[in-house]
Amino acid sequence: MNISQLTKKAAFAPVFIVCLNLLALLLWFVQARTLASKEKPVVIRHFLPRDKDDGIFSASFVLKENASKQQIRFHLNGTVSDEKEFRAIQAAAVSLKTRRERNSMIKITLSEETHYKDVIALINIVMRTDLKRYMLWKNDFYILPPGSEG
């Protein structure tokens, strides 16, 4: 064996190792994509109150329908004190569900400083308390008492 053959074999070894690593990386990527595609999607159900039998939903009709109800009001302004507000909203939502207070509703006014995470936290409160009637209208988030479907 001469020196030129050894040099060729020595140069071939790193190229071979790189090719094997690329093949292993490609197989790992394909396997990771296959596992990710098998996950079930998360579905959030939304229940909308019906205005009439035709199933048309309008916030203005719901507000007119609930105009005589007592409004439990909260204001989110994007500060640290919002944590206390969320606890109070949670307690009001539980009382709305458990006592079946059909004569009141919760109105949360959102400010310019309200973040998207705050709206998601409100939806989480509604889902945890199993209230099915809520709406976001203009700058307000409403949690309505259980209807006939509740």
Buried (B, 14 or more C-beta within 10 A) or exposed (E): EEEEEEEEEEEEEEEEEEEEEEEEEEEEEEEEEEEEEEEEEEEEEEEEBBBEEEEEEEEEBBBEEBEEBEEBEBEBBEEEEBEEBBEEBBEBBBBBBEEEBBEBBBBBBBEEEBEEEBBEBBBEBBEEBEBBBBBBEEEBBBBBBBEEEB
